[in-house]
């Protein structure tokens, strides 16, 4: 049975090679770093598949646990490189894995994307996507804000934009008035929790954070699972899902 599973895995990996550049593998003990030879952006899910194959072939370990990612200037959930740990134990880093095995910044990067659309449009797209999947949702709503200060002209780069500033003139005066958290449950028991924010008062960008969980796992940490959902949302909007920069995640 194990041989059949390995054969199917190798076959699927071979099919992926058609039209795809094979990532470069650099081993250091049980750790390996995957990246494209030319330094171009790569899909984390695809790198994970190749990492599992490399762990199996080189170390006879069937699992590759995602440890760190270097997104660089890549967007849409793609990265410059990803580091994995080869292990013989299933669990962390694979579909159904726990978020306890990666740090909070990595988890947030995996779970968060920015869409260049208003929150009203994005929430509608998320709602329609879950309806198509047969998922039941509660609490999905557009965030509402209030300016507890004054609107001031602030220079950002070479542009002057309106920002809500507190009386001290330094900190933000924006107060979130309505919660924008919602939960959707699929027929398979998979739960998706959504947190939605926008660049108020312009409301031209929407930031979405998704947390996936199941009855057996309080927080799933599989990059491919999140990338798949964000792509489905983006496809419904006919735009890209943009990965946040480290500065935006603070």
C-alpha positions in Angstrom: 0.0 0.0 0.0 2.8 2.4 0.9 4.5 1.7 -2.4 1.3 2.5 -4.3 1.0 5.8 -2.4 4.6 6.7 -3.1 4.1 5.8 -6.8 1.1 8.0 -7.1 3.0 10.9 -5.4 5.9 10.6 -7.7 3.6 10.4 -10.7 1.7 13.6 -9.6 5.0 15.3 -9.0 6.3 14.3 -12.5 3.1 15.7 -14.1 3.7 19.0 -12.3 7.2 19.2 -13.9 5.6 19.7 -17.3 5.7 23.4 -18.0 7.2 24.2 -14.5 10.7 25.0 -13.5 12.0 22.5 -11.0 12.9 24.4 -7.8 16.5 24.3 -6.5 17.0 22.3 -3.3 19.6 23.2 -0.7 19.9 20.8 2.3 21.3 21.6 5.7 20.8 18.5 7.8 17.1 17.8 8.0 16.3 21.3 6.7 16.0 22.3 3.1 15.4 25.6 1.3 13.4 25.6 -2.0 13.6 28.4 -4.5 13.7 28.9 -8.3 17.2 29.0 -9.7 16.6 32.5 -11.3 15.2 33.9 -8.0 11.8 34.4 -9.4 8.6 34.2 -7.3 7.2 30.7 -6.6 4.0 29.3 -5.3 4.3 28.0 -1.7 2.0 25.1 -2.4 4.1 23.9 -5.3 7.3 24.3 -3.3 5.8 22.2 -0.6 5.0 19.4 -3.0 8.6 19.4 -4.3 9.9 19.6 -0.7 8.0 16.5 0.3 9.5 14.7 -2.7 13.0 15.8 -1.9 12.6 14.7 1.8 11.3 11.3 0.7 14.0 10.7 -1.9 17.0 12.1 0.0 16.2 11.3 3.6 13.5 8.7 3.4 11.2 11.1 5.4 7.7 11.5 3.9 6.8 14.9 5.4 8.1 18.5 4.9 7.1 21.0 7.6 7.1 24.6 6.4 9.3 26.7 8.8 10.0 30.0 7.2 9.2 31.9 4.0 10.9 34.8 2.3 8.3 36.7 0.3 10.6 39.5 -0.9 8.7 41.7 -3.3 6.4 38.8 -4.4 2.7 39.2 -4.3 -0.4 37.0 -4.6 0.8 34.5 -2.1 4.1 33.7 -3.9 7.6 33.7 -2.3 11.2 34.0 -3.2 12.1 30.9 -1.1 10.7 28.6 1.6 12.5 26.6 4.2 11.2 23.2 5.3 12.1 20.6 7.9 12.0 16.9 6.8 10.3 14.7 9.3 8.9 11.2 9.6 5.9 12.5 11.6 2.7 13.9 10.0 1.0 16.9 11.5 2.6 20.3 11.4 2.9 22.2 8.1 0.7 19.8 6.1 -3.1 20.0 5.4 -4.7 19.6 8.7 -1.6 20.8 10.6 -1.6 23.1 13.6 -0.4 26.7 13.7 1.6 26.0 16.8 4.6 24.9 14.7 5.2 28.2 12.9 5.6 31.7 14.3 2.8 34.3 14.5 4.2 36.5 11.7 4.4 33.5 9.3 0.9 32.5 10.2 -0.4 36.0 9.7 1.4 36.3 6.3 -0.2 33.0 5.3 -3.7 34.0 6.4 -3.9 37.6 5.2 -4.3 39.2 1.8 -5.2 42.7 0.4 -7.7 43.3 -2.4 -7.9 46.5 -4.3 -11.6 46.7 -4.0 -14.0 48.3 -1.5 -15.0 46.2 1.5 -18.6 46.1 0.2 -17.5 44.4 -3.0 -15.2 42.0 -1.2 -17.7 40.9 1.4 -20.2 40.2 -1.4 -17.6 38.1 -3.2 -16.8 36.1 -0.1 -20.5 35.6 0.6 -21.2 34.4 -3.0 -18.2 32.0 -2.9 -19.4 30.4 0.3 -23.0 30.1 -1.1 -21.5 28.3 -4.2 -19.7 25.9 -1.8 -22.8 25.2 0.2 -21.2 26.7 3.3 -23.3 28.4 6.0 -22.1 31.8 7.1 -22.9 34.1 10.0 -21.7 37.6 10.9 -20.1 38.5 7.5 -20.5 42.3 7.2 -18.8 45.4 6.0 -16.7 47.1 8.6 -17.8 50.6 9.8 -15.5 53.3 11.2 -15.8 56.7 12.8 -13.2 59.5 12.9 -12.8 60.5 16.5 -10.5 63.4 15.6 -10.0 65.6 12.5 -9.4 64.9 8.8 -6.0 66.3 7.9 -3.9 66.4 4.8 -0.9 64.0 5.2 1.9 63.6 2.7 2.6 60.0 1.8 5.5 59.7 -0.7 4.7 62.2 -3.4 1.0 62.3 -2.7 -1.2 64.2 -0.3 -4.0 62.1 1.2 -6.7 62.7 3.8 -6.2 60.9 7.1 -8.1 60.9 10.4 -5.8 62.1 13.1 -6.3 62.1 16.8 -6.1 65.5 18.7 -2.4 64.9 19.3 -1.9 65.1 15.5 0.3 62.0 15.6 -1.8 58.9 16.2 -4.8 57.7 14.2 -8.2 58.8 15.3 -10.1 56.0 13.5 -12.4 54.0 15.7 -14.0 50.8 14.4 -17.7 51.0 15.2 -18.9 47.7 13.8 -17.3 44.3 14.0 -16.5 42.7 10.6 -15.8 39.2 11.8 -17.8 36.3 10.3 -17.7 32.5 10.3 -18.5 30.1 7.5 -18.9 26.3 8.0 -18.8 23.8 5.1 -20.6 20.5 4.8 -17.4 18.7 5.6 -17.0 20.5 9.0 -14.3 22.9 7.9 -14.6 26.3 9.6 -13.4 29.6 8.0 -13.3 32.7 10.2 -13.0 36.0 8.3 -11.7 39.3 9.7 -12.2 42.3 7.3 -10.6 45.8 7.4 -10.3 48.6 4.9 -8.3 51.8 4.3 -10.9 54.1 5.8 -11.9 56.7 4.8 -11.0 56.0 1.2 -12.4 52.4 1.3 -10.6 51.5 -1.9 -8.7 48.6 -0.3 -9.8 45.6 1.8 -7.6 43.5 4.0 -9.0 40.0 4.7 -7.6 37.5 7.3 -8.9 33.9 7.2 -8.4 31.4 10.0 -9.2 27.8 9.0 -10.1 25.2 11.6 -11.8 21.8 12.0 -13.1 19.7 14.8 -9.7 17.9 15.1 -7.5 21.0 14.6 -8.1 24.4 16.2 -5.9 26.2 13.6 -4.8 24.8 10.2 -1.4 26.0 9.0 -1.3 24.8 5.4 -0.2 27.6 3.0 -1.8 25.9 0.0 -5.2 25.8 1.7 -5.2 29.6 2.2 -3.8 30.4 -1.2 -6.6 28.3 -2.8 -9.3 30.3 -0.9 -7.7 33.7 -1.6 -7.4 32.8 -5.3 -11.1 31.8 -5.4 -12.1 35.2 -3.9 -9.7 37.0 -6.3 -11.1 35.2 -9.3 -14.6 36.3 -8.3 -13.4 39.9 -8.2 -11.3 39.5 -11.4 -8.2 40.9 -9.5 -5.2 39.6 -7.6 -5.0 38.8 -3.9 -1.9 40.7 -2.7 0.3 39.5 0.1 0.9 42.2 2.7 4.4 43.6 3.3 5.9 43.3 6.8 5.2 47.0 7.4 1.5 46.5 6.6 1.2 43.6 9.0 2.4 45.7 12.0 
